[in-house]
Amino acid sequence: LKHLAESHNLMALEILDLRKNNITDKGVLEFAKSPNYTNVQKVDLSDNNLTEIGRNAIKGVLIVNLIRERTKETDNGMTCDLSNLGIGDFECDFIANHEGFDNLTHLYLELNKITEAGICKIAESKFMETVNLLSLDRNKIGDKGTEYIVKSKNFKNLTHLMIEYNNISDEGIKLIAESKNMSNLLRVYLDGNPYTDEGFNILSESEYLEQLEYPEFEHE
């Protein structure tokens, strides 16, 4: 696998089947360091002598390649769409530390398996400072994950926050309403969360959400 990692002849490779080859973590780690396989999207290393170290190294290669593939430059800045890929907290570390994010404005992470631990990593990333749209619809971030978002100065430029179906209660909504970092929010999507009417109305009373256009509130 070390020799394969050093080869420049297979740089267009997308699928790699290496089952039953007596490969160990050492070989996988060498492969993971190679800059020659940025197009690889699937690697089968089943029935080899790997531990969690080796398996995680390959996961890292694949998520970095996915980030590269799914990041596009648009007229409104850089967009990265990683929705519906089974991404969990482990992969969030690679998202948070991806140096290719230059002026990232839209980050789509809906329909994944991200919990509070994963969004914490992303919220701490300096590469999130230019993001104005964050989509986390149908993940598992809960109130604590919401707290990591709204207390992060890296997310102070958010205008659109999509956190539907994330088990967010009145407490999470209160955190949004009380965060000065969320003062640029124009739209926040909360459908499918277990909040009450009382909790929902906290948003309309926020001193920081004066620009909020959605959801709409009825004022007497």
C-alpha positions as CSV (number, residue, x, y, z in Angstrom):
1,L,0.0,0.0,0.0
2,K,3.0,2.3,0.6
3,H,4.1,1.9,-3.0
4,L,0.5,2.5,-4.2
5,A,0.4,5.7,-2.1
6,E,3.6,7.0,-3.9
7,S,2.3,6.2,-7.4
8,H,1.3,9.1,-9.7
9,N,-0.3,6.8,-12.3
10,L,-3.7,6.3,-10.7
11,M,-4.6,9.8,-9.7
12,A,-8.1,9.6,-11.4
13,L,-9.0,6.5,-9.3
14,E,-12.4,6.7,-7.7
15,I,-13.0,3.2,-6.3
16,L,-10.3,1.1,-4.6
17,D,-10.9,-2.6,-3.7
18,L,-8.2,-3.9,-1.3
19,R,-10.0,-6.7,0.4
20,K,-8.0,-9.6,1.9
21,N,-4.5,-8.1,1.3
22,N,-2.9,-8.4,4.8
23,I,-3.0,-4.6,5.0
24,T,-2.2,-3.1,8.5
25,D,-2.6,0.3,10.0
26,K,0.9,1.3,8.9
27,G,0.0,0.9,5.2
28,V,-3.3,2.7,5.6
29,L,-1.6,5.6,7.4
30,E,0.9,5.9,4.5
31,F,-1.9,5.9,2.0
32,A,-3.8,8.5,4.0
33,K,-0.9,10.9,3.8
34,S,-0.7,10.7,0.0
35,P,-1.8,13.7,-2.0
36,N,-2.3,11.5,-5.1
37,Y,-5.8,10.2,-4.5
38,T,-8.1,13.2,-4.2
39,N,-10.7,11.6,-6.4
40,V,-11.2,8.4,-4.4
41,Q,-14.7,8.1,-3.1
42,K,-14.9,4.5,-2.0
43,V,-12.3,2.1,-0.4
44,D,-13.0,-1.5,0.6
45,L,-10.5,-2.7,3.2
46,S,-12.5,-5.5,4.6
47,D,-10.8,-8.6,5.9
48,N,-7.5,-6.9,6.6
49,N,-5.6,-6.4,9.8
50,L,-6.9,-3.0,10.7
51,T,-7.7,-1.4,14.1
52,E,-9.8,1.6,14.7
53,I,-6.7,3.8,13.9
54,G,-6.5,2.5,10.3
55,R,-10.3,2.5,9.8
56,N,-10.5,6.1,11.0
57,A,-7.6,7.1,8.7
58,I,-9.5,5.9,5.7
59,K,-12.7,7.7,6.9
60,G,-10.6,10.8,7.0
61,V,-9.4,10.4,3.4
62,L,-12.9,9.9,2.2
63,I,-14.5,12.8,4.0
64,V,-11.8,15.2,2.9
65,N,-12.3,14.1,-0.7
66,L,-16.0,14.5,-0.4
67,I,-15.6,18.0,1.0
68,R,-13.4,18.9,-2.0
69,E,-15.9,17.4,-4.5
70,R,-18.9,19.0,-3.0
71,T,-17.5,22.5,-2.5
72,K,-18.3,25.0,-5.3
73,E,-17.6,28.6,-5.9
74,T,-20.7,30.6,-6.7
75,D,-21.5,34.3,-7.3
76,N,-22.4,34.5,-3.6
77,G,-19.3,32.9,-2.3
78,M,-18.3,29.3,-1.5
79,T,-20.9,26.6,-1.0
80,C,-20.3,23.2,0.6
81,D,-23.2,20.6,0.4
82,L,-22.6,17.5,2.6
83,S,-26.2,16.7,3.1
84,N,-27.6,13.1,3.4
85,L,-24.2,11.4,3.5
86,G,-24.4,9.7,6.9
87,I,-21.9,12.2,8.4
88,G,-21.4,12.0,12.1
89,D,-19.3,13.6,14.8
90,F,-16.1,12.1,13.6
91,E,-16.3,13.6,10.2
92,C,-17.1,17.0,11.7
93,D,-13.5,17.3,12.8
94,F,-12.4,17.3,9.2
95,I,-15.1,19.8,8.2
96,A,-14.0,22.1,10.9
97,N,-10.4,22.0,9.9
98,H,-10.7,22.0,6.1
99,E,-8.2,24.7,5.0
100,G,-9.8,24.8,1.5
101,F,-12.7,26.8,2.9
102,D,-12.0,30.3,1.6
103,N,-15.0,32.6,2.0
104,L,-17.4,29.7,2.8
105,T,-20.9,31.2,2.9
106,H,-23.3,28.2,2.7
107,L,-22.9,25.0,4.6
108,Y,-25.4,22.2,4.1
109,L,-25.3,19.4,6.6
110,E,-28.9,18.3,6.7
111,L,-30.1,14.6,7.0
112,N,-26.9,13.4,8.8
113,K,-26.1,12.1,12.2
114,I,-24.4,15.1,13.8
115,T,-24.9,15.5,17.6
116,E,-23.8,18.3,20.0
117,A,-20.2,17.0,19.9
118,G,-19.9,17.4,16.2
119,I,-21.5,20.8,15.9
120,C,-19.2,21.9,18.8
121,K,-16.2,21.2,16.6
122,I,-17.6,23.1,13.7
123,A,-18.7,26.1,15.8
124,E,-15.1,26.4,17.0
125,S,-13.7,26.6,13.5
126,K,-12.3,29.9,12.2
127,F,-13.4,28.8,8.7
128,M,-17.0,29.4,9.7
129,E,-16.6,33.2,10.2
130,T,-18.0,34.0,6.7
131,V,-20.9,31.5,6.8
132,N,-24.3,33.1,6.5
133,L,-26.4,30.0,5.8
134,L,-26.1,26.9,8.0
135,S,-28.5,23.9,7.4
136,L,-28.7,21.2,10.0
137,D,-32.2,20.0,9.3
138,R,-32.8,16.4,10.7
139,N,-29.7,15.9,12.8
140,K,-29.4,15.4,16.6
141,I,-27.8,18.5,18.0
142,G,-30.4,19.2,20.7
143,D,-30.4,22.3,23.0
144,K,-26.7,21.9,23.8
145,G,-25.7,21.9,20.1
146,T,-27.9,25.0,19.6
147,E,-26.0,26.6,22.4
148,Y,-22.6,25.9,20.7
149,I,-23.9,27.6,17.6
150,V,-25.4,30.7,19.1
151,K,-22.5,31.3,21.5
152,S,-19.9,31.0,18.8
153,K,-18.5,34.3,17.5
154,N,-17.6,32.3,14.3
155,F,-21.3,32.2,13.5
156,K,-22.1,35.8,14.1
157,N,-22.7,36.4,10.4
158,L,-25.5,33.8,10.1
159,T,-28.6,35.1,8.4
160,H,-30.2,31.7,7.8
161,L,-30.3,28.9,10.4
162,M,-32.1,25.7,9.6
163,I,-32.4,23.4,12.6
164,E,-35.7,21.6,12.0
165,Y,-36.2,18.1,13.7
166,N,-33.2,18.4,16.1
167,N,-35.0,17.8,19.4
168,I,-34.7,21.4,20.4
169,S,-36.9,22.6,23.2
170,D,-37.9,25.9,24.7
171,E,-34.5,26.1,26.2
172,G,-32.8,26.0,22.9
173,I,-35.1,28.7,21.4
174,K,-34.4,30.9,24.5
175,L,-30.6,30.5,23.8
176,I,-31.2,31.8,20.2
177,A,-33.2,34.7,21.4
178,E,-30.7,35.8,24.0
179,S,-27.6,35.6,21.8
180,K,-26.1,38.8,20.5
181,N,-24.2,36.7,18.0
182,M,-27.5,35.9,16.3
183,S,-28.4,39.6,15.6
184,N,-27.9,39.2,11.9
185,L,-30.5,36.3,11.6
186,L,-33.2,36.9,9.0
187,R,-34.7,33.4,9.0
188,V,-34.6,30.5,11.5
189,Y,-36.4,27.3,10.8
190,L,-37.6,25.3,13.7
191,D,-40.3,22.9,12.5
192,G,-40.4,19.4,14.0
193,N,-38.9,20.4,17.4
194,P,-40.6,19.8,20.8
195,Y,-41.0,23.4,21.8
196,T,-44.2,25.1,23.2
197,D,-46.0,28.2,22.0
198,E,-44.5,30.0,24.9
199,G,-41.0,29.0,23.9
200,F,-41.7,29.9,20.3
201,N,-42.9,33.4,21.2
202,I,-39.6,34.1,23.0
203,L,-38.1,34.8,19.6
204,S,-40.6,37.6,18.9
205,E,-39.5,39.3,22.2
206,S,-35.8,39.1,21.6
207,E,-33.9,42.4,21.6
208,Y,-31.3,40.9,19.3
209,L,-33.6,39.4,16.6
210,E,-35.0,42.7,15.3
211,Q,-34.2,41.8,11.7
212,L,-36.0,38.4,11.8
213,E,-38.3,37.9,8.8
214,Y,-39.2,34.2,9.5
215,P,-40.9,32.8,11.4
216,E,-43.6,35.4,11.3
217,F,-45.3,36.4,14.5
218,E,-48.8,37.8,15.2
219,H,-48.6,41.1,17.1
220,E,-51.5,42.5,18.9
